[in-house]
Structure formats: structure tokens, C-alpha cells
Amino acid sequence: MTLFLLAYFAGVLTIATPCILPILPFVLARAEEPFRRGALPMLLGLALAFAAVASLASIAGAWAITWNRDGRTVALVLIALIGLSMLLPNLTARLTAPIVSIGGRLGIWVQRRAAGKGMSGGYSVLLGVATGLVWAPCAGPILGLILTTAALRGPGVHTSLLLLTYALGAATSLAVGSLLGGRLFSIIKRSARWGDALHRILGAAVVAGASIIWFGSSNGLIAHLSSARVNMLEQDVTAAVSNVRAGGIATVAYAAEEPALSASLRSLLGAPQWLNTRPLQPKDVQGKVVLVNFWTFSCINCLRVLPHVRSWASKYKDRGLVVVGVQTPEFAFEKVLGNVRKALVDLGVDYPVAIDNDFKIWRAFDNEAWPALYFIGANGKIRRRVLGEGIYDDSEVLIQQLLSEANGTRVANEIAPVSGKGPEAAADEGDLGSPETYIGFAQFRSFASPGYVSENSPKRYQPVKALALNHWTLTGVWTIGSEFAALNQAPGSIAYRFHARDLHLVLANSSPGHPVRFRVKIDGAPPGADHGSDVDADGWGSVDEDRLYQVVRQAGPIVDRTFEIEFLDSGVHAYAFTFG
């Protein structure tokens, strides 16, 4: 229920974001009609179409993406025709004469109704469906949470209802705008001359909105305007209730009791690949205390939990504790077995690791987060689930309690402090003012480079003179894909205005064996004492592996600063910023 309320709240907030601007004219164009016949059915059509298309995009393959792209094109043509008919009613017939296809006839039919007697509820629903197909709201933290949850849990009614709830929240805000617009129309219509002028202005706005969406500006030109306050508000709310890639203080759940060798454990033992061990058998876990750690090797929150998991695995191995890591990838490079093997060596992980590229184990445990810890007693029952970082002492006390129950003798070792080095060090929560930020267009936000975003095709991006906090830019020729941005021509750079002790980048190299050189600057100067573990004091480093790179660790007081990384070779893939 909490996530549904969160989704609705996020939808309502879209009215305060610049990304809603391109579709406002479509809604206001119906404001002169009675609400029940004009705006209401249109907004319901918008919500249903958005939820349907977003559900397909989040759980289906490339065919759904292609279908959505084609549907958006048809919808944009239809909306543009309606706008032109409002702007230039005398030229409507000439403009639409060449269109002889079914879609064209539909567009002529709808626009004639719009220019003549007005639309009935059915026509408004049709316009709403078209608007829903082209609506591309800012992927703020809450929508990102919903889409990520949909992708991880797979297809289902829950996913579609969440997306519908989000769209209904947006429709609620737009409905208020429509009602206010209707009052404005009633005042202006007292003058036929002004009423006709307003009709033409709205028509021009509809055409302009369709053009902005067509050229991608709703993700570029519009999105770089200030919506930081809304994003940060969403981020604060999400941090309080979210458990996807959870960070900060951990959340704890006491799971329902399960029979010995439950379905979740059977799924774990059925992992298709194992590292650091032969495939585990039922005899390896029956009667044992089992700690299952869901993680992925480029996740900063997972890395900060890792020192504690390693310590427990070593400390209690001879007392009957079995620690199993479940490597469940977020990014494509995390599915490559060679990358996982290398990460285990570099990170000092020597306990068994199950490969979960298809998320079967994740779903069997009904998991919701990176990282997540499941504490399973000797009777096979899950005693506690911990999502995120923190409460390590309580977790170790629980391990001792479960081992005491299993062994029949008291297990009580001293709980010594554990501290990580480099990216594994605990975050400075008191001075953490920047959120995780994705660079691929599927979840990115606060992108500040001027102009539109060219999805999946090369484009030269320009920097801005001054960045607002938690906004970022690209410079040079980049191809922005759904998951990452790839540098096509060197040099190229990324800049981010941040507030945190640590700044990390998830980076990959598309040409193994040929390191990509880079140089980091903070406020235009080499980092000096503020360099991260993957950068020297002069700011130099290289991308030779696919992983998370710590590029900044500030030694002094934490203030807003501008980070810039320049890549001197092409072929780098940039996935996400994380902070600590």
C-alpha cells in the first residue's frame, strides 16, 4: 500500500516538473468543453494508455519498444493535426488531403470534430490515449523505483496497477488545471474575438508541444530547467520507504515461517552456476545456519556491506555458518562470468557465490533490494530479512543466537568493529546531499546539457557555464542508450555538481585490453588530497575493468563542488553516479 501511495504522490508532483509542459496544451485544449465530456475522459484515456505502454516497456522485449515508438509517431501526427486545425481551421482540408491511410482518416475525423461541434467523451478518450502514448515524464526517483520494481518482479497485475496509480496522480493534477482553464474560457468567451484568438494560441501550443516531444526536447531542453526541488523531495520520500538498491539505515523484516528446505532454498540450490565452490547440495545447508546475501559487484551499497559479510563468513565458518552470495546483476556487464570472477578476487570474496542472471532466486525469495541479507535458522526458516546497510551489531548477535540454537551450546564471540577501505568505507550520511544518478535515458534525470537528447544515436553535447546542485552534463560526441552513455569520439567529458564526501562512477570499457585514460578535476583543479582510490593526486586514472570507480574522496569540509572527468580515449561506457 505504501508504494501505491508513493506512486500516486509522485504522479501528482509531475505538475510541478518541466517535463509535463509539452502535454499541458493538449489538456487545456479540452478545457472549454464540459469537464465530464472533455477533460475527464481524456485524462482517463491518458492514464490507461501510459500504464499499458509503460507496463510493456518495463517487462517486455524489443518488440514492445518498437511498437511503442511507432505508436508514438502515429499519436504525435494525430495531435499535431488537431493543433493545426485549431490554429488554421481554414487550411485543415488542404493539410490533411494527402493522408489517405486509416490513421489519416481518423486524424481528419477527429480534427473536424474538434474544429466543429466539439468532441464527445469518446473522442476525448481517443485524444487521451494519443497523449498517453507520447507522454514522457521526467524519470524521477519514484518513477525509477516503480519501473525498477517492475523489471525485477517480472510481469504482473501489481506492476500495471502501480503504473496506473502513478498516471492517475498526474491526471489529478492536470484535472485541476483543466477546471481552472475552463473557468478562464468562460470569461474570455464573452468576447468572440478574444475567444477565437485563444483558440488559435492553444492550437499553436499543441503543435509546439508535439514538436518538443518529437525532437526529444522533453528529456533535454525541458528537463534541464530547474526541477531539482521536486526531484529532491521525491528522493527524500523514496529514501524513507524505498527498498530497491537500499542505502543508509537498513530496514528489517521478520519473514513468515517456512518449512525446512523451503522453495526459496531449493531455488538457491538450483542456481545454474556457482563460483568458489562446487554446486551446493541439500546436505550442505540442512541443519546449518545460512546467511544469503543478494548483491551485485558494482553496487556501492553492496560494497559497503561486504566487509561485514566477509568477517562473519570467516569468524563463524567453523561454528556452522554457511554464507552464500547471490550475484544478481543490474547492468549487462555484471552478467559476464569473467567479470564476476575478477570481482570476487579483487574484493576478497571466497565464500560460495550463486549466479542469478535470470532473477529466479531473487523472485523465489521475493527480494526487493541490493543489498539484502536473509538470516535462515537450522530449521530452514527465514528469521530475519535486512534490506540495505547498517544494524551490523544486531545482525551478528542474531547469527550467534541462531548458531547457539543449532549447536545446543552458547556461541558468543566478541563483536569487534569492522571498517571498510576505499569504496567499502561506510558513507558519511550526515553530509550526503546527492542521490544516485543514472546516465542511461531509461532512468536518468537532472541532465543539464542544452538541446534535446538523441536516444541511441551519436550526438555532440555542449556543457553549461554553471551547474545547479545535482545536475550533470556531457561534453563531446556521445550515444545515450537506455542503460549507459557511450563516448564515440575522444575527448569527451562528464560534469556533475555534487554534495558528498565520496563520488563514484560505474564505468565499463568496450575494448578490453585497451585502457581508457581519464583525468579528474574538482572545481577546475586537480583533486590533490581529495582524490579517490582509483585516481592519483593529479587526477589521472584509467578504465581497464567494468566496475565501480571511486574518483573522489574529500579530505576536508564537505561543500557543493563541481566534478569533471575527461576521457582521452573513446569506448568508455558510463552507467551511474553514486555517492557516500
Buried (B, 14 or more C-beta within 10 A) or exposed (E): EEBBEBBBBBBBBBBEBBBBBBBBBBBBBBBBBEBEBBBBBBBBBBBBBBBBBBBBBBBEEEEBBEBBEEBBBBBBBBBBBBBBBBBBBEEBEEBBEEBEEEBBEBBBEBBBBBBEEBBBBEBBBBBBBBBBBBBBBBBBBBBBBBBBBBBBBEEEEBBBBBBBBBBBBBBBBBBEBBEEBBEEBEEBBEEEEEBEEBBEBBBBBBBBBBBBBBBBBBBBBBBBEEBBEBBBBBBEBBBEEBBBBBBBEBBBBEBEEBEBEBEBBEBBBEBEEBBBEEEBEEEBBBEBBBBBBBBBBBBBBBBBBBBBBBBBBBBBEEBBBBBBBBBBBBBBBBBBEEBBEBBBEEBEBBBBBBBBBEBBBBBBBEBBBBBBBBBBBBBBBBBBBBBBBBBBEBBBEBBBBBBBBBEEEEBEEEBEEBEBEEBBBBBBEEBBBBBBBBBBBBBBBBBBBEBBBBBEEEBBBEBBEEBBBBBBBBBBBBBBBBBBBBBBEBBBBBBBBBBBBBBBBBBBBBEEEEBBBBBBBBEEEBBEEBBBBBBBEEBBBBBBBBBBBBBBBBEEEBEBBBBBBBBBBBBBBBBBBBBB
